[in-house]
């Protein structure tokens, strides 16, 4: 039944309910969804409304159609990322495309995280992460220009050993990583770069890297499509 407190269109409510059942395993990978007549009865919705909900799930890759047979849950596991790990482990098949390297004025958020003064600038490295050739994550990494200017971090090319190696060579070895994770709807750039289906929110990881002396040396914004990713945390009690 429709929720009186949910202001979304009915097809979005149905798609959200089916998506939750898929993610919980109630509708496991490879299983067939109930028929459209069954869904129209279950959700007290018109056939066209149910078809729109299924179209949304197909667009985001949650389900697939087989002509003359029905709609099935796709056998596709989410990319599980160790949120607490900075360098490893990474899923196999991950690489990236370098989109931009430039010295810019930091946003207020980045300036605060890097403890910068009002006249300080940052070196930005923007990347598009790919898995199996498909876009999975947008990343903006910012480094204080006082550290990065004139180094490999400021060059428009991939860095052997990554930023961590360069920072260590410069006398700023990484020691601590703190992530702030939130969810929101994507910007137009994020929709286009990540080829996101309509109405799919993104996960936003705001990452700060500090040295053993608590000096912040990197701030990164990592944007992932929520329909493809699962963040995993672990700690000892």
Backbone as CSV, one residue per row, in Angstrom:
resi,resn,N_x,N_y,N_z,CA_x,CA_y,CA_z,C_x,C_y,C_z
1,UNK,0.836,-1.193,0.000,0.000,0.000,0.000,0.877,1.252,0.000
2,UNK,0.340,2.310,-0.560,1.085,3.567,-0.586,1.181,4.162,0.805
3,UNK,2.271,4.837,1.070,2.469,5.515,2.345,2.017,6.964,2.218
4,UNK,1.167,7.387,3.139,0.674,8.767,3.085,1.783,9.759,3.387
5,UNK,2.820,9.304,4.119,3.901,10.221,4.459,5.019,10.251,3.442
6,UNK,4.938,9.431,2.401,5.967,9.372,1.359,5.464,10.158,0.156
7,UNK,6.101,11.295,-0.116,5.646,12.164,-1.195,6.151,11.796,-2.572
8,UNK,6.917,10.713,-2.671,7.430,10.323,-3.981,6.319,9.761,-4.862
9,UNK,6.500,9.849,-6.196,5.549,9.203,-7.100,5.433,7.715,-6.756
10,UNK,4.256,7.133,-7.057,3.998,5.750,-6.653,4.996,4.771,-7.259
11,UNK,5.406,4.977,-8.515,6.344,4.026,-9.109,7.693,4.045,-8.407
12,UNK,8.075,5.206,-7.862,9.331,5.274,-7.121,9.214,4.543,-5.787
13,UNK,8.055,4.624,-5.148,7.836,3.891,-3.906,7.930,2.385,-4.148
14,UNK,7.310,1.915,-5.232,7.341,0.483,-5.549,8.766,0.042,-5.860
15,UNK,9.475,0.827,-6.682,10.864,0.486,-7.011,11.714,0.431,-5.747
16,UNK,11.502,1.344,-4.819,12.278,1.376,-3.578,12.004,0.132,-2.739
17,UNK,10.750,-0.304,-2.688,10.415,-1.495,-1.914,11.044,-2.750,-2.533
18,UNK,10.953,-2.871,-3.855,11.560,-4.017,-4.530,13.077,-3.998,-4.384
19,UNK,13.658,-2.803,-4.460,15.112,-2.679,-4.308,15.551,-3.137,-2.922
20,UNK,14.793,-2.747,-1.908,15.123,-3.151,-0.539,15.021,-4.664,-0.385
21,UNK,14.024,-5.293,-1.026,13.869,-6.753,-0.955,15.023,-7.456,-1.671
22,UNK,15.507,-6.856,-2.753,16.645,-7.431,-3.473,17.912,-7.346,-2.620
23,UNK,18.137,-6.180,-2.024,19.351,-5.988,-1.230,19.350,-6.842,0.035
24,UNK,18.161,-7.122,0.585,18.080,-7.929,1.806,18.198,-9.414,1.521
25,UNK,18.083,-9.805,0.230,18.134,-11.216,-0.115,16.782,-11.876,-0.153
26,UNK,15.732,-11.118,0.163,14.384,-11.653,0.058,14.073,-12.043,-1.392
27,UNK,14.630,-11.278,-2.317,14.588,-11.609,-3.740,16.035,-11.854,-4.165
28,UNK,16.524,-13.088,-4.055,17.952,-13.355,-4.292,18.327,-13.270,-5.765
29,UNK,19.642,-13.176,-6.008,20.153,-13.113,-7.376,19.677,-14.319,-8.172
30,UNK,19.198,-14.055,-9.376,18.721,-15.114,-10.247,17.263,-15.454,-10.083
31,UNK,16.634,-14.963,-9.014,15.226,-15.279,-8.797,14.334,-14.439,-9.693
32,UNK,13.160,-14.945,-9.972,12.202,-14.240,-10.821,11.294,-13.379,-9.963
33,UNK,11.100,-12.131,-10.391,10.172,-11.262,-9.701,8.743,-11.743,-9.928
34,UNK,7.835,-11.441,-9.006,6.428,-11.765,-9.243,5.953,-11.127,-10.546
35,UNK,4.941,-11.709,-11.156,4.405,-11.194,-12.410,3.809,-9.807,-12.213
36,UNK,3.660,-9.079,-13.314,3.075,-7.743,-13.234,1.679,-7.779,-12.624
37,UNK,0.782,-8.716,-13.011,-0.528,-8.771,-12.339,-0.416,-8.970,-10.828
38,UNK,0.562,-9.820,-10.413,0.750,-10.039,-8.976,1.218,-8.762,-8.294
39,UNK,2.137,-8.043,-8.934,2.654,-6.803,-8.348,1.584,-5.712,-8.305
40,UNK,0.761,-5.633,-9.336,-0.300,-4.618,-9.326,-1.271,-4.868,-8.180
41,UNK,-1.523,-6.142,-7.890,-2.409,-6.471,-6.762,-1.720,-6.176,-5.435
42,UNK,-0.446,-6.588,-5.334,0.284,-6.413,-4.078,0.415,-4.942,-3.717
43,UNK,0.693,-4.125,-4.713,0.925,-2.702,-4.438,-0.299,-1.829,-4.712
44,UNK,-1.400,-2.432,-5.096,-2.623,-1.694,-5.390,-2.329,-0.546,-6.359
45,UNK,-1.646,-0.893,-7.450,-1.201,0.114,-8.411,-1.615,-0.298,-9.818
46,UNK,-1.634,0.678,-10.718,-1.962,0.418,-12.115,-0.807,-0.325,-12.787
47,UNK,-1.111,-1.024,-13.853,-0.090,-1.764,-14.599,1.026,-0.845,-15.074
48,UNK,0.667,0.325,-15.604,1.678,1.266,-16.100,2.600,1.728,-14.976
49,UNK,2.065,1.864,-13.763,2.883,2.292,-12.623,3.906,1.227,-12.261
50,UNK,3.474,-0.033,-12.236,4.392,-1.130,-11.942,5.457,-1.238,-13.034
51,UNK,5.049,-1.054,-14.281,6.007,-1.125,-15.387,7.056,-0.026,-15.270
52,UNK,6.663,1.161,-14.827,7.640,2.249,-14.622,8.609,1.894,-13.506
53,UNK,8.116,1.263,-12.452,8.992,0.854,-11.348,10.015,-0.170,-11.831
54,UNK,9.548,-1.142,-12.623,10.466,-2.160,-13.148,11.469,-1.549,-14.118
55,UNK,11.030,-0.575,-14.906,11.940,0.099,-15.841,13.057,0.807,-15.083
56,UNK,12.723,1.410,-13.940,13.745,2.087,-13.129,14.764,1.086,-12.592
57,UNK,14.291,-0.081,-12.150,15.196,-1.115,-11.638,16.073,-1.683,-12.748
58,UNK,15.517,-1.797,-13.952,16.316,-2.266,-15.088,17.393,-1.251,-15.441
59,UNK,17.033,0.037,-15.410,17.989,1.090,-15.783,19.183,1.112,-14.837
60,UNK,18.958,0.816,-13.564,20.059,0.857,-12.605,20.795,-0.471,-12.518
61,UNK,20.312,-1.496,-13.253,21.009,-2.767,-13.287,20.630,-3.744,-12.196
62,UNK,19.543,-3.477,-11.469,19.137,-4.388,-10.398,18.429,-5.622,-10.935
63,UNK,17.702,-5.462,-12.044,16.973,-6.586,-12.630,17.196,-6.606,-14.138
64,UNK,16.820,-7.722,-14.756,16.912,-7.860,-16.206,15.664,-8.565,-16.705
65,UNK,15.326,-8.335,-17.962,14.157,-8.974,-18.573,14.591,-10.097,-19.494
66,UNK,13.795,-11.149,-19.537,13.968,-12.219,-20.509,12.677,-12.307,-21.305
67,UNK,12.765,-12.076,-22.587,11.599,-12.024,-23.451,10.745,-13.283,-23.302
68,UNK,9.487,-13.070,-22.993,8.544,-14.165,-22.892,8.633,-14.969,-21.610
69,UNK,9.563,-14.599,-20.722,9.737,-15.372,-19.485,9.451,-14.554,-18.239
70,UNK,9.983,-13.329,-18.186,9.729,-12.518,-17.007,10.909,-11.636,-16.661
71,UNK,10.900,-11.118,-15.436,11.940,-10.219,-14.941,12.688,-10.928,-13.819
72,UNK,14.030,-10.875,-13.884,14.864,-11.602,-12.934,15.843,-10.661,-12.236
73,UNK,16.179,-11.004,-11.004,17.192,-10.253,-10.258,18.553,-10.563,-10.861
74,UNK,19.303,-9.520,-11.171,20.611,-9.733,-11.787,21.586,-10.324,-10.782
75,UNK,22.420,-11.227,-11.275,23.446,-11.842,-10.446,24.681,-10.955,-10.457
76,UNK,24.571,-9.828,-9.762,25.680,-8.877,-9.724,25.918,-8.459,-8.281
77,UNK,27.100,-8.790,-7.776,27.444,-8.446,-6.406,27.946,-7.002,-6.341
78,UNK,27.645,-6.311,-5.243,28.152,-4.937,-5.121,29.660,-4.921,-4.961
79,UNK,30.274,-3.805,-5.328,31.701,-3.611,-5.072,31.865,-3.322,-3.583
80,UNK,32.461,-4.254,-2.874,32.641,-4.085,-1.433,33.976,-3.394,-1.196
81,UNK,33.916,-2.196,-0.631,35.115,-1.409,-0.384,35.393,-1.364,1.113
82,UNK,36.621,-1.679,1.495,37.018,-1.544,2.897,37.166,-0.061,3.196
83,UNK,36.154,0.510,3.839,36.157,1.952,4.063,37.307,2.397,4.943
84,UNK,37.768,1.521,5.834,38.846,1.907,6.738,40.222,1.768,6.109
85,UNK,40.310,1.103,4.957,41.614,0.899,4.324,41.893,2.006,3.324
86,UNK,43.093,2.529,3.348,43.423,3.631,2.454,44.070,3.141,1.173
87,UNK,44.953,2.184,1.284,45.670,1.705,0.097,45.200,0.333,-0.368
88,UNK,45.053,-0.589,0.559,44.637,-1.955,0.225,43.633,-2.417,1.272
89,UNK,42.774,-3.400,0.971,42.693,-4.065,-0.319,41.825,-3.297,-1.299
90,UNK,42.074,-3.479,-2.571,41.256,-2.920,-3.643,40.700,-4.067,-4.476
91,UNK,39.449,-3.990,-4.922,38.955,-5.053,-5.805,39.794,-5.135,-7.070
92,UNK,39.974,-6.342,-7.585,40.731,-6.508,-8.821,39.999,-5.830,-9.959
93,UNK,40.772,-5.423,-10.962,40.155,-4.784,-12.124,39.915,-3.304,-11.967
94,UNK,40.412,-2.721,-10.861,40.224,-1.280,-10.631,41.386,-0.507,-11.258
95,UNK,41.077,0.494,-12.058,42.084,1.454,-12.512,41.418,2.816,-12.587
96,UNK,42.133,3.817,-13.061,41.530,5.152,-13.073,41.966,5.944,-14.290
97,UNK,41.152,6.961,-14.568,41.433,7.913,-15.636,41.646,9.281,-14.988
98,UNK,42.758,9.910,-15.277,43.065,11.225,-14.718,42.294,12.290,-15.486
99,UNK,41.465,13.065,-14.777,40.611,14.058,-15.424,41.191,15.465,-15.369
100,UNK,41.856,15.811,-14.267,42.376,17.173,-14.125,43.449,17.216,-13.057
101,UNK,44.426,18.092,-13.263,45.427,18.420,-12.249,45.652,19.918,-12.344
102,UNK,45.355,20.638,-11.273,45.489,22.094,-11.318,45.606,22.672,-9.913
103,UNK,46.192,23.871,-9.847,46.265,24.586,-8.576,45.066,25.513,-8.489
104,UNK,44.294,25.381,-7.406,43.033,26.117,-7.287,42.883,26.668,-5.868
105,UNK,41.901,27.562,-5.730,41.508,28.011,-4.400,40.652,26.928,-3.753
106,UNK,40.896,26.614,-2.505,40.108,25.558,-1.867,38.715,26.047,-1.488
107,UNK,37.775,25.127,-1.444,36.460,25.449,-0.895,36.610,25.669,0.606
108,UNK,35.639,26.300,1.240,35.735,26.469,2.697,35.902,25.146,3.431
109,UNK,35.234,24.104,2.951,35.338,22.794,3.593,36.759,22.257,3.505
110,UNK,37.344,22.301,2.308,38.705,21.789,2.119,39.711,22.636,2.896
111,UNK,39.531,23.949,2.878,40.441,24.825,3.622,40.414,24.507,5.109
112,UNK,39.232,24.228,5.625,39.114,23.890,7.048,39.795,22.555,7.340
113,UNK,39.557,21.564,6.497,40.115,20.236,6.740,41.638,20.224,6.644
114,UNK,42.189,21.058,5.747,43.646,21.114,5.575,44.291,22.205,6.420
115,UNK,43.484,22.878,7.242,43.991,23.924,8.143,44.763,24.994,7.380
116,UNK,44.163,25.479,6.282,44.829,26.447,5.421,44.469,27.873,5.801
117,UNK,45.358,28.797,5.456,45.089,30.208,5.644,44.238,30.764,4.513
118,UNK,43.810,32.004,4.648,42.889,32.604,3.675,43.510,32.761,2.289
119,UNK,44.830,32.874,2.199,45.491,33.059,0.904,46.109,31.774,0.350
120,UNK,45.962,30.667,1.066,46.585,29.422,0.641,45.797,28.775,-0.500
121,UNK,46.506,28.072,-1.363,45.882,27.340,-2.463,46.172,25.850,-2.315
122,UNK,45.521,25.068,-3.175,45.702,23.618,-3.128,45.946,23.098,-4.539
123,UNK,46.596,21.942,-4.606,46.724,21.221,-5.871,45.620,20.169,-5.899
124,UNK,44.810,20.222,-6.934,43.693,19.290,-7.104,44.051,18.232,-8.129
125,UNK,43.818,16.980,-7.773,43.918,15.867,-8.709,42.539,15.202,-8.770
126,UNK,41.903,15.273,-9.938,40.576,14.680,-10.116,40.690,13.411,-10.961
127,UNK,40.065,12.327,-10.485,40.171,11.031,-11.157,38.796,10.382,-11.290
128,UNK,38.663,9.559,-12.313,37.483,8.719,-12.490,37.934,7.271,-12.339
129,UNK,37.422,6.589,-11.312,37.786,5.203,-11.075,36.925,4.303,-11.953
130,UNK,37.550,3.252,-12.487,36.865,2.314,-13.377,37.021,0.893,-12.851
131,UNK,35.975,0.100,-13.004,36.043,-1.312,-12.657,35.516,-2.102,-13.840
132,UNK,36.393,-2.885,-14.450,35.992,-3.592,-15.653,35.635,-2.652,-16.785
133,UNK,36.255,-1.476,-16.790,35.996,-0.490,-17.828,34.782,0.373,-17.578
134,UNK,34.008,0.097,-16.512,32.810,0.867,-16.202,33.105,1.875,-15.091
135,UNK,32.557,3.101,-15.178,32.815,4.109,-14.144,32.160,3.727,-12.816
136,UNK,32.921,3.856,-11.735,32.400,3.482,-10.422,32.563,4.574,-9.364
137,UNK,33.528,5.475,-9.542,33.772,6.468,-8.497,34.427,7.707,-9.083
138,UNK,34.000,8.865,-8.612,34.665,10.133,-8.907,35.439,10.555,-7.673
139,UNK,36.652,11.022,-7.875,37.500,11.384,-6.745,38.166,12.729,-6.988
140,UNK,38.021,13.631,-6.012,38.735,14.905,-6.003,39.687,14.875,-4.811
141,UNK,41.000,14.913,-5.060,41.984,14.905,-3.983,42.715,16.240,-3.956
142,UNK,42.800,16.826,-2.769,43.396,18.159,-2.600,44.614,18.063,-1.689
143,UNK,45.701,18.731,-2.109,46.943,18.757,-1.348,47.368,20.214,-1.157
144,UNK,47.840,20.595,0.030,48.320,21.968,0.202,49.373,22.297,-0.852
145,UNK,49.199,23.414,-1.535,50.153,23.776,-2.591,51.550,23.981,-2.027
146,UNK,51.627,24.374,-0.767,52.945,24.558,-0.144,53.725,23.248,-0.088
147,UNK,53.018,22.120,-0.134,53.657,20.809,-0.146,53.767,20.257,-1.561
148,UNK,52.690,20.413,-2.341,52.583,19.719,-3.633,53.166,20.479,-4.814
149,UNK,53.254,21.792,-4.735,53.716,22.578,-5.883,55.131,22.162,-6.291
150,UNK,55.314,21.910,-7.602,56.619,21.532,-8.121,56.971,20.072,-7.930
151,UNK,56.035,19.268,-7.439,56.289,17.839,-7.241,55.449,17.032,-8.234
152,UNK,55.578,15.714,-8.150,54.781,14.844,-9.017,53.290,15.027,-8.798
153,UNK,52.901,15.460,-7.620,51.483,15.669,-7.328,50.877,16.743,-8.224
154,UNK,51.706,17.658,-8.686,51.221,18.766,-9.515,51.359,18.485,-11.002
155,UNK,51.848,17.303,-11.351,52.024,16.963,-12.764,50.821,16.198,-13.287
156,UNK,50.417,16.510,-14.533,49.248,15.847,-15.118,49.655,14.485,-15.701
157,UNK,49.871,13.553,-14.818,50.176,12.185,-15.205,49.961,11.293,-13.992
158,UNK,49.809,9.996,-14.268,49.663,9.048,-13.182,50.972,8.945,-12.408
159,UNK,50.850,8.671,-11.125,52.009,8.662,-10.246,52.339,7.232,-9.855
160,UNK,53.546,6.798,-10.154,53.989,5.471,-9.742,54.083,5.415,-8.218
161,UNK,53.375,4.477,-7.622,53.384,4.371,-6.171,52.347,5.235,-5.497
162,UNK,51.665,6.085,-6.278,50.579,6.881,-5.737,51.029,8.074,-4.913
163,UNK,50.032,8.855,-4.486,50.311,10.060,-3.702,51.002,9.734,-2.386
164,UNK,50.666,8.577,-1.802,51.266,8.217,-0.514,52.784,8.124,-0.616
165,UNK,53.261,7.586,-1.718,54.706,7.465,-1.901,55.347,8.836,-2.038
166,UNK,54.725,9.733,-2.798,55.273,11.083,-2.971,55.301,11.823,-1.647
167,UNK,54.208,11.748,-0.891,54.169,12.442,0.399,55.232,11.899,1.343
168,UNK,55.445,10.599,1.326,56.490,10.018,2.167,57.866,10.509,1.747
169,UNK,58.107,10.570,0.426,59.395,11.067,-0.070,59.621,12.522,0.321
170,UNK,58.527,13.282,0.463,58.629,14.695,0.827,58.733,14.904,2.335
171,UNK,58.733,13.815,3.092,58.846,13.932,4.551,57.519,14.041,5.260
172,UNK,56.432,13.660,4.591,55.096,13.726,5.191,54.402,12.369,5.072
173,UNK,54.966,11.326,5.660,54.331,10.004,5.531,52.944,9.990,6.159
174,UNK,52.033,9.303,5.484,50.663,9.223,5.973,50.598,8.330,7.205
175,UNK,49.763,8.736,8.161,49.659,7.993,9.411,48.210,7.685,9.775
176,UNK,47.330,8.644,9.567,45.938,8.483,9.999,44.979,8.897,8.887
177,UNK,43.917,8.122,8.709,42.871,8.436,7.747,41.544,8.478,8.478
178,UNK,40.780,9.538,8.262,39.444,9.670,8.851,38.444,9.892,7.731
179,UNK,37.393,9.079,7.700,36.345,9.198,6.696,35.050,9.703,7.332
180,UNK,34.381,10.593,6.626,33.021,10.997,6.959,32.154,10.548,5.791
181,UNK,31.173,9.687,6.050,30.355,9.117,4.978,28.925,9.625,5.093
182,UNK,28.400,10.102,3.971,27.019,10.576,3.922,26.419,10.182,2.581
183,UNK,25.141,10.446,2.405,24.451,10.140,1.152,23.663,11.358,0.706
184,UNK,23.600,11.548,-0.598,22.826,12.660,-1.168,22.512,12.334,-2.620
185,UNK,21.657,13.147,-3.231,21.401,12.997,-4.647,22.574,13.580,-5.435
186,UNK,22.870,13.046,-6.618,24.073,13.460,-7.363,23.914,14.793,-8.073
187,UNK,25.049,15.439,-8.348,25.069,16.617,-9.202,24.990,16.161,-10.661
188,UNK,24.786,17.109,-11.563,24.727,16.776,-12.985,26.042,16.162,-13.461
189,UNK,27.174,16.721,-13.000,28.464,16.168,-13.392,28.596,14.724,-12.938
190,UNK,28.146,14.437,-11.721,28.260,13.081,-11.194,27.374,12.104,-11.965
191,UNK,26.176,12.545,-12.328,25.287,11.705,-13.135,25.951,11.350,-14.455
192,UNK,26.546,12.356,-15.105,27.148,12.140,-16.424,28.426,11.310,-16.335
193,UNK,29.314,11.660,-15.400,30.593,10.950,-15.303,30.413,9.497,-14.882
194,UNK,29.471,9.239,-13.976,29.276,7.899,-13.446,28.169,7.130,-14.163
195,UNK,27.551,7.765,-15.165,26.468,7.126,-15.928,25.399,6.588,-14.983
196,UNK,24.947,7.442,-14.060,23.988,7.012,-13.050,22.572,6.949,-13.612
197,UNK,21.807,5.930,-13.241,20.388,5.897,-13.598,19.638,7.004,-12.846
198,UNK,18.424,7.340,-13.278,17.651,8.377,-12.588,17.350,8.001,-11.135
199,UNK,17.364,8.988,-10.275,16.923,8.877,-8.881,17.827,8.011,-8.002
200,UNK,19.034,7.709,-8.460,19.951,6.910,-7.645,20.841,7.854,-6.837
201,UNK,20.804,7.792,-5.506,21.679,8.651,-4.709,23.118,8.170,-4.749
202,UNK,24.016,9.008,-4.286,25.425,8.651,-4.218,25.887,8.603,-2.770
203,UNK,26.928,7.804,-2.537,27.630,7.820,-1.268,28.769,8.825,-1.381
204,UNK,28.920,9.646,-0.373,29.976,10.663,-0.363,30.916,10.375,0.804
205,UNK,32.151,10.009,0.466,33.186,9.832,1.479,34.064,11.076,1.487
206,UNK,34.111,11.730,2.616,35.016,12.862,2.806,36.181,12.352,3.632
207,UNK,37.355,12.290,2.997,38.512,11.625,3.605,39.602,12.645,3.922
208,UNK,40.122,12.570,5.129,41.227,13.431,5.553,42.406,12.543,5.945
209,UNK,43.581,12.854,5.399,44.803,12.103,5.705,45.742,13.000,6.498
210,UNK,46.256,12.470,7.616,47.161,13.237,8.474,48.443,12.454,8.702
211,UNK,49.505,13.186,9.054,50.771,12.572,9.430,50.733,12.215,10.912
212,UNK,51.815,11.612,11.379,51.887,11.237,12.796,51.862,12.453,13.709
213,UNK,52.186,13.625,13.159,52.148,14.858,13.955,50.809,15.562,13.813
214,UNK,49.813,14.871,13.242,48.442,15.347,13.019,48.356,16.432,11.949
215,UNK,49.417,16.627,11.173,49.365,17.599,10.080,48.506,17.036,8.938
216,UNK,47.464,17.747,8.510,46.669,17.268,7.379,47.410,17.503,6.074
217,UNK,47.531,16.453,5.252,48.277,16.566,4.001,47.425,16.238,2.782
218,UNK,46.233,15.727,3.001,45.348,15.426,1.880,43.895,15.442,2.352
219,UNK,43.028,15.983,1.514,41.582,15.889,1.721,40.977,15.418,0.404
220,UNK,40.154,14.396,0.465,39.564,13.840,-0.747,38.060,13.717,-0.611
221,UNK,37.385,13.945,-1.726,35.946,13.705,-1.814,35.759,12.549,-2.794
222,UNK,35.161,11.452,-2.326,34.965,10.246,-3.124,33.463,10.040,-3.314
223,UNK,33.022,10.019,-4.549,31.603,9.887,-4.860,31.357,8.556,-5.552
224,UNK,30.454,7.750,-4.980,30.143,6.422,-5.517,28.632,6.282,-5.722
225,UNK,28.236,5.609,-6.792,26.830,5.289,-6.976,26.387,4.292,-5.919
226,UNK,25.303,4.614,-5.192,24.885,3.754,-4.086,24.367,2.403,-4.565
227,UNK,23.978,2.308,-5.830,23.445,1.039,-6.341,24.541,0.033,-6.662
228,UNK,25.799,0.464,-6.644,26.907,-0.416,-7.006,27.823,-0.748,-5.835
229,UNK,27.736,0.002,-4.757,28.754,-0.094,-3.715,28.198,-0.490,-2.357
230,UNK,29.067,-1.129,-1.612,28.821,-1.428,-0.205,30.100,-1.097,0.543
231,UNK,29.992,-0.275,1.574,31.154,0.076,2.389,31.205,-0.854,3.599
232,UNK,32.385,-1.416,3.881,32.523,-2.361,4.963,33.429,-1.787,6.043
233,UNK,32.964,-1.803,7.284,33.726,-1.333,8.421,33.953,-2.498,9.388
234,UNK,35.047,-2.444,10.106,35.305,-3.458,11.112,36.163,-2.902,12.225
235,UNK,35.945,-3.406,13.438,36.776,-2.976,14.559,36.786,-4.080,15.613
236,UNK,37.805,-4.074,16.430,37.928,-5.069,17.489,37.339,-4.540,18.774
237,UNK,36.699,-5.430,19.502,36.085,-5.047,20.774,37.012,-5.492,21.909
